[in-house]
Amino acid sequence: SLIAPNLTILGAITGPTSVALKATSAGITEAGSMSTALLTGSAATSASLTGTNTIATLGGFTATTGFSLNNTPALSVTGPVNGGSNVTITDTGSITASSSIAATNAVALTAAGIQLNSGAAVTGPTITLSGGAVGIGLSGNAALGSANGLVDLTTTGGITEAATSTITTGTLQSTNGVTGNVTLAGAGNAIATLRNFAVTSGNLSLVDTGDLSVAGAVHASNVTITDGGASN
């Protein structure tokens, strides 16, 4: 464990079993490298872990003014992770989450693939998921989004949501589009507006409860919307 009022890491840290970081009065800045099976920690302000990192599992980590992590292998998030204002995780492999990832402003996850399994709850006013060829998936009781918020999904590998998973948001959109089929089958989905969602080489299927407004261009090979309220 490394504990100090503030932490600046410029060298290499290796913890075969685990690494724990704690900044008691300020932040954590890491521009070196970390290699460990499990990373946990807390920062009184922000945690910026943007070095060359090889972390297998991200456990519980808290910050108040932002959490950011760059990582190279596949990353399992067992959390909970609360970044305060923002959470940004960028991984060259896939991100698999089974816990909460939360921020008061924005959550951004970028990886070759993003899988939210049972226990995962990604919340914040603005959520951006950018998945590569592996795609984006929600399974079990995974939950994505916040009421009146924005969820932005982009991937070249399609999107699959189980009927038992939930997307809750004011606006669902895809800024950079999706390649492959998009199946959003959550029986409890609560999406107020579907906006600017382009699907290439695939179909779009959406299940929603309540009223749904469709704004901007929404297109795919086939578009199917099943809504419990009114659509306009």
Solvent accessible surface area in square Angstrom, and as a share of the most:
residue,aa,sasa,rsa
1,S,115,0.74
2,L,75,0.37
3,I,114,0.58
4,A,27,0.21
5,P,83,0.52
6,N,83,0.42
7,L,21,0.10
8,T,87,0.50
9,I,13,0.07
10,L,134,0.67
11,G,46,0.44
12,A,83,0.65
13,I,33,0.17
14,T,102,0.59
15,G,8,0.07
16,P,116,0.73
17,T,108,0.63
18,S,58,0.37
19,V,11,0.06
20,A,34,0.26
21,L,1,0.01
22,K,91,0.39
23,A,3,0.02
24,T,73,0.42
25,S,77,0.49
26,A,36,0.28
27,G,16,0.15
28,I,2,0.01
29,T,69,0.40
30,E,1,0.00
31,A,65,0.50
32,G,14,0.14
33,S,33,0.21
34,M,2,0.01
35,S,46,0.30
36,T,10,0.06
37,A,46,0.35
38,L,63,0.31
39,L,0,0.00
40,T,38,0.22
41,G,16,0.15
42,S,31,0.20
43,A,7,0.05
44,A,40,0.31
45,T,52,0.30
46,S,42,0.27
47,A,1,0.01
48,S,37,0.24
49,L,0,0.00
50,T,64,0.37
51,G,14,0.13
52,T,96,0.56
53,N,0,0.00
54,T,64,0.37
55,I,0,0.00
56,A,50,0.39
57,T,30,0.18
58,L,0,0.00
59,G,4,0.03
60,G,28,0.27
61,F,1,0.01
62,T,67,0.39
63,A,7,0.05
64,T,79,0.46
65,T,80,0.46
66,G,11,0.11
67,F,4,0.02
68,S,29,0.18
69,L,1,0.00
70,N,58,0.30
71,N,5,0.02
72,T,61,0.36
73,P,46,0.29
74,A,66,0.51
75,L,3,0.02
76,S,41,0.26
77,V,0,0.00
78,T,64,0.37
79,G,14,0.14
80,P,83,0.52
81,V,1,0.00
82,N,68,0.35
83,G,0,0.00
84,G,13,0.12
85,S,24,0.15
86,N,55,0.28
87,V,1,0.00
88,T,55,0.32
89,I,0,0.00
90,T,54,0.31
91,D,5,0.03
92,T,102,0.59
93,G,18,0.17
94,S,32,0.20
95,I,0,0.00
96,T,49,0.28
97,A,0,0.00
98,S,52,0.33
99,S,12,0.08
100,S,42,0.27
101,I,0,0.00
102,A,23,0.18
103,A,9,0.07
104,T,95,0.55
105,N,82,0.42
106,A,33,0.26
107,V,1,0.01
108,A,32,0.25
109,L,0,0.00
110,T,60,0.35
111,A,8,0.06
112,A,34,0.26
113,G,1,0.01
114,I,2,0.01
115,Q,60,0.26
116,L,0,0.00
117,N,48,0.25
118,S,62,0.40
119,G,43,0.41
120,A,2,0.01
121,A,31,0.24
122,V,0,0.00
123,T,50,0.29
124,G,5,0.05
125,P,66,0.42
126,T,49,0.28
127,I,0,0.00
128,T,46,0.27
129,L,0,0.00
130,S,32,0.21
131,G,8,0.07
132,G,23,0.23
133,A,85,0.66
134,V,102,0.59
135,G,4,0.04
136,I,6,0.03
137,G,8,0.07
138,L,4,0.02
139,S,38,0.25
140,G,26,0.25
141,N,100,0.51
142,A,0,0.00
143,A,36,0.28
144,L,1,0.00
145,G,9,0.09
146,S,31,0.20
147,A,72,0.56
148,N,145,0.74
149,G,9,0.08
150,L,46,0.23
151,V,1,0.00
152,D,11,0.06
153,L,0,0.00
154,T,25,0.14
155,T,2,0.01
156,T,85,0.50
157,G,33,0.31
158,G,9,0.08
159,I,1,0.01
160,T,85,0.49
161,E,2,0.01
162,A,34,0.27
163,A,60,0.46
164,T,98,0.57
165,S,1,0.01
166,T,41,0.24
167,I,0,0.00
168,T,41,0.24
169,T,4,0.02
170,G,14,0.14
171,T,23,0.13
172,L,1,0.00
173,Q,22,0.10
174,S,6,0.04
175,T,91,0.53
176,N,120,0.62
177,G,15,0.14
178,V,3,0.01
179,T,54,0.32
180,G,18,0.17
181,N,88,0.45
182,V,1,0.00
183,T,55,0.32
184,L,1,0.01
185,A,31,0.24
186,G,0,0.00
187,A,68,0.53
188,G,40,0.39
189,N,0,0.00
190,A,42,0.33
191,I,2,0.01
192,A,51,0.40
193,T,30,0.17
194,L,1,0.00
195,R,88,0.32
196,N,74,0.38
197,F,0,0.00
198,A,32,0.25
199,V,5,0.03
200,T,81,0.47
201,S,90,0.58
202,G,7,0.06
203,N,61,0.31
204,L,2,0.01
205,S,39,0.25
206,L,1,0.00
207,V,43,0.25
208,D,3,0.01
209,T,59,0.34
210,G,40,0.38
211,D,96,0.50
212,L,1,0.01
213,S,38,0.25
214,V,57,0.33
215,A,38,0.30
216,G,58,0.56
217,A,66,0.51
218,V,34,0.19
219,H,100,0.45
220,A,23,0.18
221,S,79,0.51
222,N,92,0.47
223,V,67,0.39
224,T,78,0.45
225,I,58,0.29
226,T,80,0.47
227,D,33,0.17
228,G,70,0.67
229,G,37,0.36
230,A,57,0.44
231,S,62,0.40
232,N,121,0.62
